[in-house]
C-alpha cells in the first residue's frame, strides 16, 4: 500500500508543517477540527492566521543588486493554508 505524499510547503511563523499535523494523535486532530468548526460557525479568523512572513526570492539569471530582480513570497501558517482551502472549496 502506498501512502499519500506529504505536501511540500514551508510553514509560517508557527513552524507547524503538514508532516506535524499528519503525525499528531487523532485526539489532537479532533480538537483542531472542533476549532475550525467553531471558527466557521462564528465567522471569525484568529489574527495570527492573517499574518505572513514575506521573503524576497531572487529571480533566475537576475542581478542580486537590482531590487526588481526579486519576487515576494508570503509564508503563511499551515493552519491558515488549510482554512484558505476550506473557503475556496
N, C-alpha and C positions, 0 to 999 in steps of 0.2 A: 504494500500500500504506500502511495506517495503522499507526503504531507504538502499542504499549501505552501507556496513560497512566502517568505516573510517580506513585507513591503519595505523597500529600501528608502528610507526617508530620514533626514536629520531632524531630531527633536528640537523643540524650542527651549526656552529658559528653564522649564520644569524638568528637562532631561529625561522625560518618560518616553520610551521608544515603543514601537509596535511590538517588539520582542518582549519587553517587560510586561505589557498588557496581556500578551499571549501566555506568559508564564505564571501570572498571579493566580492564586486559588479561585475556584469558582465562587466562593462566598464573597470575595472582593469584587469579582465581576458583577455579581448581583447588586452589590452596593453601588457600584458605578452606574449600572443600568437604572437603579432607583433614582439616582441623582439626575440622570438625563431625563427621565420621565417627569420629575418634579420641575426641572428647568423648562421642559417643553410645555407642560400644562400651565405654568405661571408666566411663560413668555419672557423669561429672564436669562441673561447670559452673564456669568461672573466676569468682572472687569479684567482679571488676569488673563482670561482667554482671548481678550480683544487686543492683546499686545503681541508684538513680533520683534525679533532681532533682525535688523536689516544689515546684510553683509554684502559688500561690493565684490563681484567676481569679474576678473579680467577676461575680456572677450578674446577669442583665439586670434593670434597674429596681430595684436594691437599693442601700442606703446603703453607701458605701465605709468608713464609720466603724463598722459593725457586723461583728464577726468572723464571724457566721453568714451574712453576705452573700456569702461566698466558698466556692468548691468547690476541693478539691485536685486537681491534675493531675500525674501522675507521668511524667516524661520519662525513658524508658529508652533504652538504645542500640539502634540499628537492628539490630545483630547479635543482640542479646537478643530483639528482636521476632521475628526470623526463627526463632530457637530455639524460642520460645513457639509459633509456628505449626506447627513441625515436631512438637512434642509433642502439640499439640491435634488434629493431623490423624489 
